[in-house]
Amino acid sequence: MFQIPPIPDKEYFTIGEISQVTLVPKHTLRYWESEFKLLRPIRKSSGQRRYNKEEVELVFKIKDLLYNKRYTIEGVKKYLIGDKRKKLTDLQTNLNLDFENMPDHKFLRTLKEDLKQILKLLKK
């Protein structure tokens, strides 16, 4: 299994810092942003990208899948979607969600409509 090298302990990283840490060129990172929906760094008002630690780990994972495991772009997309679904399923299992005792769908729909009406009134 691929081991992610140590990532500096920072809250946000610039694209240049990510490029240096992951050894992936900046233009490749920009391309990956357009291809992979999960890789969406925050943009400052100046337009500069701000990657968080999870996105840095995702870049390492994409790099490993493309370059070491020889996946195609489409293969990586499918892998990441499956990986995300697995994490959500695991999360639901770990939280022991009791779907039978949750509010019903009709109630939530009514609540949503009520909130829309309140929003309309506030905009006037």
C-alpha positions as CSV (number, residue, x, y, z in Angstrom):
1,M,0.0,0.0,0.0
2,F,1.2,3.5,-0.8
3,Q,2.4,5.5,2.1
4,I,1.9,9.3,2.0
5,P,5.1,11.2,2.9
6,P,4.9,13.6,5.9
7,I,2.9,16.7,5.1
8,P,4.0,20.0,6.8
9,D,1.7,21.0,9.6
10,K,-0.1,23.9,8.1
11,E,-3.8,24.7,7.7
12,Y,-3.6,25.8,4.0
13,F,-1.1,25.4,1.2
14,T,-0.5,27.3,-2.1
15,I,-0.3,25.5,-5.4
16,G,3.4,26.1,-5.4
17,E,3.8,24.5,-2.0
18,I,1.7,21.5,-3.1
19,S,3.8,21.2,-6.2
20,Q,7.0,21.1,-4.2
21,V,5.6,18.6,-1.6
22,T,4.0,16.2,-4.1
23,L,6.5,16.7,-7.0
24,V,3.5,17.3,-9.3
25,P,3.8,20.3,-11.7
26,K,1.5,23.2,-11.1
27,H,-0.1,22.8,-14.6
28,T,-0.9,19.2,-13.8
29,L,-2.5,20.1,-10.5
30,R,-4.7,22.7,-12.4
31,Y,-5.6,20.0,-14.9
32,W,-6.5,17.5,-12.1
33,E,-8.8,20.1,-10.6
34,S,-10.7,20.2,-13.9
35,E,-10.9,16.4,-14.0
36,F,-11.5,15.4,-10.4
37,K,-14.6,16.9,-8.7
38,L,-13.2,15.9,-5.2
39,L,-10.1,18.2,-5.8
40,R,-11.6,21.6,-5.3
41,P,-9.3,24.0,-3.4
42,I,-10.7,27.2,-1.9
43,R,-9.9,30.3,-3.8
44,K,-9.0,33.6,-2.1
45,S,-10.5,36.8,-3.4
46,S,-7.3,37.3,-5.3
47,G,-7.9,33.9,-7.1
48,Q,-5.0,32.1,-5.4
49,R,-5.8,28.5,-4.6
50,R,-5.7,27.3,-0.9
51,Y,-5.4,23.6,-0.5
52,N,-6.1,21.9,2.9
53,K,-4.4,18.8,4.2
54,E,-7.1,16.4,2.9
55,E,-6.7,17.8,-0.6
56,V,-2.9,17.3,-0.4
57,E,-3.5,13.7,0.6
58,L,-5.9,13.4,-2.3
59,V,-3.2,14.7,-4.7
60,F,-0.8,12.0,-3.4
61,K,-3.5,9.4,-3.9
62,I,-4.3,10.5,-7.5
63,K,-0.6,10.6,-8.3
64,D,-0.1,7.0,-6.9
65,L,-3.1,5.7,-8.9
66,L,-2.0,7.4,-12.1
67,Y,1.7,6.9,-12.0
68,N,2.3,3.8,-9.9
69,K,-0.8,1.7,-10.4
70,R,-1.2,2.9,-14.0
71,Y,-4.9,3.8,-13.8
72,T,-6.5,6.0,-16.5
73,I,-8.1,9.3,-15.6
74,E,-11.5,7.6,-15.9
75,G,-10.3,4.7,-13.7
76,V,-9.2,7.1,-11.0
77,K,-12.5,8.9,-11.1
78,K,-14.4,5.6,-10.6
79,Y,-12.0,4.6,-7.8
80,L,-12.4,7.9,-6.0
81,I,-16.2,7.8,-6.2
82,G,-16.2,4.2,-4.9
83,D,-13.8,5.2,-2.1
84,K,-16.0,8.1,-1.1
85,R,-19.1,5.9,-1.1
86,K,-17.3,3.3,1.0
87,K,-16.3,6.0,3.5
88,L,-19.9,7.3,3.8
89,T,-21.2,3.7,4.3
90,D,-18.6,3.1,7.0
91,L,-19.5,6.4,8.6
92,Q,-23.2,5.5,8.7
93,T,-22.3,2.1,10.2
94,N,-20.0,3.6,12.8
95,L,-22.6,6.2,13.8
96,N,-25.3,3.4,14.2
97,L,-27.9,5.6,12.4
98,D,-31.4,4.5,13.1
99,F,-33.2,5.5,9.9
100,E,-36.6,4.2,11.2
101,N,-36.7,6.8,14.0
102,M,-35.6,9.8,11.8
103,P,-38.1,12.4,10.7
104,D,-40.2,11.4,7.7
105,H,-39.6,12.7,4.3
106,K,-43.0,14.5,4.1
107,F,-42.2,16.5,7.2
108,L,-38.8,17.6,5.8
109,R,-40.4,18.6,2.5
110,T,-43.0,20.7,4.4
111,L,-40.2,22.3,6.5
112,K,-38.2,23.1,3.3
113,E,-41.2,24.8,1.8
114,D,-41.8,26.8,4.9
115,L,-38.2,28.0,5.0
116,K,-38.5,29.1,1.3
117,Q,-41.5,31.2,2.2
118,I,-39.7,32.8,5.1
119,L,-36.7,33.5,2.8
120,K,-39.1,35.2,0.2
121,L,-40.5,37.4,3.0
122,L,-37.1,38.4,4.2
123,K,-36.0,39.4,0.7
124,K,-38.9,41.9,0.3
